[in-house]
């Protein structure tokens, strides 16, 4: 598969560790771009470019690493805004 390959909900679920029903709920709740990558709607079905999915996963991994590198206060990460206020 190349980065332009389109994948369906089932394959996206495999990559994201989610069920097809969970993906459908995320779409209907407007969570595209937050919890799942943005989809292409073709007819009545949703498809995702494999490259977009992989990039989304990489970005989420990077966000997690940044979050874990922030100083902690009361077992919660301190935001950059809070750091500037200290």
N, C-alpha and C positions, 0 to 999 in steps of 0.2 A: 504494500500500500504506500502511496505517496501522500504528500501533505495536502493535495487537492482532492483526495478521496473523500466522498461523502459517506457518513455513517448514520445509522438510525438510532432510535432511543435505546434499543437493546444493547448495541455495541457501546454507546456512550455510558450506559449503566455499568458495563463491565469495566471501562476505564475509570469511572468515578466511584465505583463501589456502591452504586445506588440501584434501586429497583426502577423499572419503567414507570410505575405508578408515582414514585417520588419525583422523577424527572417531570412528568406531566403536571404534578402539583406545583413544582417550582415555576414552570412556564406560566401557568394560570395565576399564580400569585405575584408575577412580575419580578421574579428573582433571577432572570437571565442576566448574565454579566456579574452577578454577585455570588450565587451558589452553583450555577452551571454556566457554561459558555453560551454566547449568543448563537441562536439557531437561524438557519435559512428555512423559510416556509415555502415548500413546493407543493402546490395543490393543497391537499388537506393534511399533509404530513410534514414533520420537522426533520431536518437533516443538519448535521454538523460537519464542517471541514475538519479532517483529522489534524491538520496543522494548527487550526484554531484551538482545538481541544488540548493538544500537547502544550501549546503556548499558555493556555489558561492554567493548566496544572503546574507548569513551571513558575508562573507568576504567583500562584497560591503558595507554592513551596518557598519562594523568596519572601513573601509577606510573612510567613510563619517564622522564618529564620530571623527576619528583622524584629518581629515581635518578641521573640525569645532573647534577643540581644539587648533589649531595653532594660534599664534598671527596674527592680521590683520594689513594690511597697505593699505590705499586707498581702503577700502572695499574688499580687496582680501587677502586670506591667504598667509602668508609669509612662504616660504619653509624652511626646515632645513638648506639648503645650505646658504640661505640668512641670517638666524639667526646667523650662524657661522661667516659670513662676517661682521656683525654689531659690 
